[in-house]
């Protein structure tokens, strides 16, 4: 659609229920109800900060798999098994990204403990999503495992960050979330070797990583 004023800023908003392979910069939204118009306007005019994140990778046609192929391991579909994406799993727009500082990663025999400070200097407050991913290796498990995800979401937390200020985010992740299926044991088994934990804005935007030792008993 051509604007009446050729010099006027124009934003294309695409509303549909599935992803599309696009080369132009647009704002995409699913069908979100009667208040969608005012909600989009508040975001596009800068009255509020974006807070939504993708619950799946936004892949290009070249990286997509057959719609009837449900074997995501064999096909390498989803970020878990290396599928590339134009916009990664967990990706979200932001007008003024918060600064992530002072990360800490520790673990005991039951849980992985994560903390990070989110600092913001903007006109509006925001809701940041701190995502925690884990990288493990098949040899880290007891028994013979099949394909182990290269990267998996282990935990996430939404935190309100003031327009000008900071918020400290702390979350704990049980080791049980890193279990993997063992073909030889015919059961889910715990990870028994070192694990790399990542603090990230999305599966493709890692802020901080650290290798930690898994419990051995």
N, C-alpha and C positions, 0 to 999 in steps of 0.2 A: 504494500500500500504506500503511495507517495504522499508525503506530508504537503499540506497547502503551503507551508513555509519551507522552502527547500533547505533553509539553514537551521531549522528547528531540530533540537536533539530528539531522536526517535529510538524507542526501545521495542523490540519484537518479543512478545510474550507467547510462548507455545504452551498450550494446555492440552494434555493428552495423558492416557493411562500407561503408556509404555515409553521406553527410550527410543531415540531416533539418532541416526548417524548424520550429524550436521557439521558443516565447516564454518558456519558463521557464528558469531557470539550472540546468544539469545538468553533470555530467562525462561526456564522451564518450570512448570508447575503441574501437579496432578489435579484431579477434580476435588476441590476442598470445601465446597459448600457455599452457602448464600453470602457469606462475608468475604469471599475470595477477592472481589474487586477492591474494596477498601484496604484489605490486608496487603495486597500487592502494591497498591499506591503508596502505602506507608513505608514499604521497603524501598521502592524505586525512588521515592522522593527524599530518602534519608531520615525519615522520622523514627524509624526503628532499624535495628541491626538484623541481618539475616541470621537464622539459627538452624535451619534444616540441613541434614546430612544424608547422603545417598545410602540406602540400605542394600545396594548392589552396585557393582561396577557398571559404568556407562561405557559399553564397548562399541568399537567400530564394527562395521559389517565384516571386515577382514578377520576379526578376532572372534566372531560369534560362532556358535556351534549349531548343529541341527536341532530344531525345536523339539524333536521327538527323541533326542539322545539324552537320557537321564543319567548316564554314567559320567558324572562330572570329574571323576578321577582319571578315567581313560582318555577323555576328551580334553582334559586340562582346563575345564571351564571353572569360573569363579577365581577370585584373587588367591584363594587357598592353594591352588595348584598352578599358579603362574600365568593366568590369563591376563593379557595386557588390556588396558582400558584408556579411553580418552579422558575420563574422569574416574578416579579410583574409588573403590569401596570406602565409605566414610567421608568422602569429599563434601565440603560445604562452602558456600560463598561467604564473604565477609567484606564489609566496607573499611574497617579499621582493625586489622589483626592484633590480637593481644600478644604481648611478649611472654614467652614461657621461660622462667628462670628458676634457679635453685632446685633442680630435680634430685630426688633421692630414691634409691631402689634397694630394698633389703628383703630378706626372707628368713623365715623360721621353718620348723618342720611341718607346719600346717598351712601357712599362707605366704604370699608375696605381698609386700607392703610398698605402696607407691605414693609419692608426694611430689607436688610441683606448684610453684607460684605463678599465677596468671596476672599480668600487669597491663592496664589499659589507660590510654590517654586519648579520649574521643568525646564527641558530643552526646553520644547515647550509650546506655549500658548494653551488655550483651550476655548471651548464654553460650558459653564455650563447652565443647564436648571433648573431654580428655579421653583418648582411646589408648588402651594398653594391648599390645600384640606380643606374641611369643613365637620364637623360631626354635624348632627342635629338629633332631635328626633320628632316622629310624633306629640307629645303633644305640640311642639313648634309652630304649625301652627293653624290658625283659621279654624274651620270646621273639618270634618272627612277626614283624608288623608289615603290613602292606604299605601303600603310599602314605606318607605323613605330610600334612600340610606344610608348605614352606613358611607360611606366615599365617597365624590365626588370631582372631580377636579373642582376648581372654577376659576383658572387662572394659567398662566405659562409665563415665559419670558426667552428667550435665551440671554445670556450675554457673551461677549468676556472678558476673563481674561488673563492678560499678564503672560508670563512664570514665571517671578519673580516680583510679585506685587499684587495689589488688585483692585477690582472693587466693587462699591456700587450699589446694585440692588434695585430699587424702583418700585412698581406697585400698582395700585388701582383696586379694584374689586367691581363692583356695587352689592348692596344687591339683586337686581333682579335675579342674577344667582343662588340664593339659594331658589327660589320659588319652591313650590311643588303642585301637583294637589290635589284639595279638592273634594272628591266625593259629599259631601253635598252642597258645593257652586257651583259645576260644573265650576270651574275656577282655575287658578293657584293663589295661595295665598302666601303672604310674610311670612317669619319666624318672630315670635314675641317674642321669648325668647332667652336665652343665646345660643351661638354657639361656638363650639371649632374649631379654625383655626389652621392648621398645615403647617409649612414650611417643604418641603420634597424633597429628591432626587428621590423618587418613592413613590408609594402608600404604600409600605412596609418599607420604610426607612425614617422615620420622624426625622427631626433635631430639631425642636422647635415647641411647641404647647402653645396656650393660649386661655382661654375662654373670649369671648367678649360679650357685651350686644347689642342685636339687637334693632333697633329703634321701638318705640311703637306706632307711628302714621303714 
